[in-house]
Amino acid sequence: MKQLDTSLYFITDSTPYEETEFLRRVELGLKGGATLLQLREKARTTRAYMELAEKVHAITRRFGVPLIVDDRADVALAVGAEGVHVGLDDMPVAQARRLMGPDKIVGATAKTVERAKEAYEHGADYLGVGAIYPTTTKVKTVLTSTDTLRDICAAVPIPVNAIGGLNEGNIDVLCGIPVAGICVVSAIMKAPDPCLAAQRLKEKAKTLGLI
């Protein structure tokens, strides 16, 4: 099993920003303590996705933080990213693992214990489970109960992260659940100061015993 620090998993959203501002916010989030970064681009062409991924990868390398490309194993491989994350409607985990090889990171979304076990058996290195709260970053949001999150944590030996509408003010809902970390988008990406937001979020998670 790979040694992964998923304690503060930062997922990007470039849609509100010009590229320079977007890259600045990515860097600030990493400076604030993000331990894993997922580049999520649903609408870009392959070429545009690759070009942005290369720029983001240059930043993550400076901080020693793995870059995970959402959905697109081809883009991840093309830019030498450390991994890929596949959702429920994306490439199956087994195929992603086959393409990425044994040494790259493959993450997967899971909303049920059955899906979590399947993803683990097919080669996933970590799971994202949610949405815990409604989120504005996706058109379709299916909520996942904290009971299901707890059951998934107990069902697989790989890191399980909570995702979906989480922020400094509501992560206490995860107390007592053995998550490996939290995934956030807006809580860092849209914060007035992404660096401070990441720092405060990490400190709060530590205080609550979540990481």
Phi and psi in degrees as a GROMACS rama.xvg file:
@    title "Ramachandran Plot"
@    xaxis  label "Phi"
@    yaxis  label "Psi"
@TYPE xy
-70.6987  148.256  LYS-2
-85.401  106.331  GLN-3
-119.551  137.418  LEU-4
-105.118  98.5883  ASP-5
-102.168  17.673  THR-6
-58.7069  -40.9578  SER-7
-129.811  95.632  LEU-8
-97.0376  110.644  TYR-9
-98.3578  119.679  PHE-10
-109.439  131.182  ILE-11
-87.2335  160.553  THR-12
-146.691  105.094  ASP-13
-87.3698  -8.73702  SER-14
-58.3486  -35.0154  THR-15
-82.1281  -2.91022  PRO-16
-126.928  150.44  TYR-17
-69.8102  158.2  GLU-18
-58.2348  -42.6352  GLU-19
-61.0198  -43.6758  THR-20
-68.6114  -38.5392  GLU-21
-60.1401  -49.3026  PHE-22
-63.9184  -34.9891  LEU-23
-62.2194  -42.5667  ARG-24
-69.2238  -37.3012  ARG-25
-58.879  -47.8025  VAL-26
-63.0223  -41.1089  GLU-27
-65.485  -39.1609  LEU-28
-61.9037  -39.6681  GLY-29
-69.1696  -39.9913  LEU-30
-61.5709  -32.4038  LYS-31
-77.6345  -8.53084  GLY-32
120.668  9.12245  GLY-33
-58.6371  137.291  ALA-34
-104.531  -12.5857  THR-35
-151.285  140.304  LEU-36
-127.924  126.945  LEU-37
-108.605  123.579  GLN-38
-88.3056  114.511  LEU-39
-114.938  114.464  ARG-40
-134.971  106.227  GLU-41
-89.2405  -19.8626  LYS-42
-115.276  -4.94005  ALA-43
-80.645  153.496  ARG-44
-68.9836  165.767  THR-45
-58.8243  -45.1715  THR-46
-62.3864  -45.6117  ARG-47
-66.1424  -37.5902  ALA-48
-62.2043  -45.431  TYR-49
-62.6492  -43.4531  MET-50
-63.2439  -41.8543  GLU-51
-69.443  -40.1865  LEU-52
-60.3303  -38.7016  ALA-53
-63.5399  -40.1816  GLU-54
-68.4088  -41.2198  LYS-55
-66.9306  -39.3747  VAL-56
-63.0065  -35.1974  HIS-57
-60.9076  -34.0561  ALA-58
-75.7773  -48.4759  ILE-59
-61.8191  -34.5372  THR-60
-60.9959  -38.8529  ARG-61
-62.5385  -30.4686  ARG-62
-96.3718  -1.7988  PHE-63
66.8018  30.7994  GLY-64
-108.06  130.239  VAL-65
-63.5882  139.758  PRO-66
-98.8439  125.083  LEU-67
-110.526  126.717  ILE-68
-94.5685  127.186  VAL-69
-71.7718  128.245  ASP-70
76.9938  -44.3096  ASP-71
-101.048  96.1413  ARG-72
-63.8245  -33.4057  ALA-73
-64.5385  -41.778  ASP-74
-67.096  -42.4951  VAL-75
-58.1009  -45.7672  ALA-76
-68.128  -39.2723  LEU-77
-63.5946  -33.9423  ALA-78
-102.103  3.73695  VAL-79
71.2513  26.8099  GLY-80
-64.6606  159.035  ALA-81
-76.7722  -17.1356  GLU-82
-172.634  -176.887  GLY-83
-137.687  150.789  VAL-84
-120.481  130.055  HIS-85
-115.864  132.474  VAL-86
-89.8813  -175.403  GLY-87
-65.4652  -27.7429  LEU-88
-103.811  7.24083  ASP-89
-94.8237  -168.481  ASP-90
-55.5652  137.087  MET-91
-58.2869  149.574  PRO-92
-56.7996  -43.5345  VAL-93
-59.9549  -41.4944  ALA-94
-69.8169  -38.3123  GLN-95
-62.2593  -42.7612  ALA-96
-64.1745  -40.2145  ARG-97
-62.2244  -43.1228  ARG-98
-69.6633  -42.7712  LEU-99
-76.5952  -25.5642  MET-100
87.1554  174.216  GLY-101
-74.9728  -20.2257  PRO-102
-95.5407  -15.4766  ASP-103
-84.7456  162.908  LYS-104
-87.551  132.854  ILE-105
-124.398  117.621  VAL-106
-107.823  157.972  GLY-107
-144.197  152.34  ALA-108
-89.4955  138.26  THR-109
-140.281  138.416  ALA-110
-121  -5.23694  LYS-111
-137.858  159.355  THR-112
-61.6817  -40.6027  VAL-113
-59.9656  -46.52  GLU-114
-65.1077  -38.539  ARG-115
-62.1209  -46.6137  ALA-116
-63.3582  -41.2346  LYS-117
-62.7122  -45.3341  GLU-118
-61.5372  -43.7552  ALA-119
-61.2352  -47.7356  TYR-120
-63.6371  -26.7124  GLU-121
-92.621  3.51554  HIS-122
113.993  9.40531  GLY-123
-68.261  142.017  ALA-124
-93.3138  -23.9617  ASP-125
-156.504  165.747  TYR-126
-126.458  144.372  LEU-127
-107.327  124.719  GLY-128
-121.605  126.782  VAL-129
164.741  -172.149  GLY-130
-88.5146  134.023  ALA-131
-72.9242  -41.1646  ILE-132
-124.861  160.248  TYR-133
-58.1665  146.425  PRO-134
-132.927  150.992  THR-135
-94.7911  -0.388342  THR-136
-86.7391  -12.2049  THR-137
-131.282  149.686  LYS-138
-67.7293  -44.7975  VAL-139
-100.949  124.022  LYS-140
-126.766  117.702  THR-141
-108.594  116.858  VAL-142
-74.1484  145.968  LEU-143
-120.225  130.788  THR-144
-73.6938  155.524  SER-145
-66.4607  -26.0623  THR-146
-65.0796  -42.8228  ASP-147
-65.0204  -40.6296  THR-148
-58.5188  -45.2729  LEU-149
-62.3086  -42.4656  ARG-150
-63.5475  -39.6772  ASP-151
-66.5114  -41.73  ILE-152
-56.9905  -37.4812  CYS-153
-78.1059  -20.0462  ALA-154
-89.0905  -20.9858  ALA-155
-130.9  150.895  VAL-156
-91.2469  3.46656  PRO-157
-97.0935  162.004  ILE-158
-58.5927  137.007  PRO-159
-120.418  124.198  VAL-160
-111.873  140.698  ASN-161
-84.2547  145.18  ALA-162
-144.52  153.435  ILE-163
113.855  95.5141  GLY-164
69.3178  16.4787  GLY-165
-81.5536  142.925  LEU-166
-154.139  179.134  ASN-167
-57.912  -31.1023  GLU-168
-84.9408  -10.3816  GLY-169
-130.688  2.04273  ASN-170
-71.2719  -8.53263  ILE-171
-63.1102  -17.3368  ASP-172
-62.7022  -18.2159  VAL-173
-89.8962  -3.99619  LEU-174
-56.2262  134.031  CYS-175
87.3945  -5.12457  GLY-176
-103.388  127.513  ILE-177
-78.0453  57.5787  PRO-178
-71.9222  155.19  VAL-179
-86.0827  -17.7026  ALA-180
172.849  -173.406  GLY-181
-124.676  145.593  ILE-182
-106.625  131.263  CYS-183
-135.717  149.33  VAL-184
-116.647  -78.7401  VAL-185
-61.7355  -33.3975  SER-186
-59.0799  -27.2422  ALA-187
-107.364  -48.5043  ILE-188
-59.7409  -39.4856  MET-189
-102.387  6.26009  LYS-190
-70.992  147.364  ALA-191
-55.7268  -37.5987  PRO-192
-130.133  94.2958  ASP-193
-58.8828  -33.0744  PRO-194
-65.3585  -49.8957  CYS-195
-63.5704  -40.0225  LEU-196
-61.3404  -43.1464  ALA-197
-65.1069  -42.2887  ALA-198
-61.05  -47.543  GLN-199
-66.3137  -39.2062  ARG-200
-63.7796  -42.8628  LEU-201
-66.7267  -42.7222  LYS-202
-62.8327  -41.8506  GLU-203
-65.3534  -42.8716  LYS-204
-62.3163  -39.3821  ALA-205
-65.9691  -42.9898  LYS-206
-59.6733  -38.1025  THR-207
-80.9342  -5.81038  LEU-208
77.1753  21.3817  GLY-209
-83.292  -25.8785  LEU-210
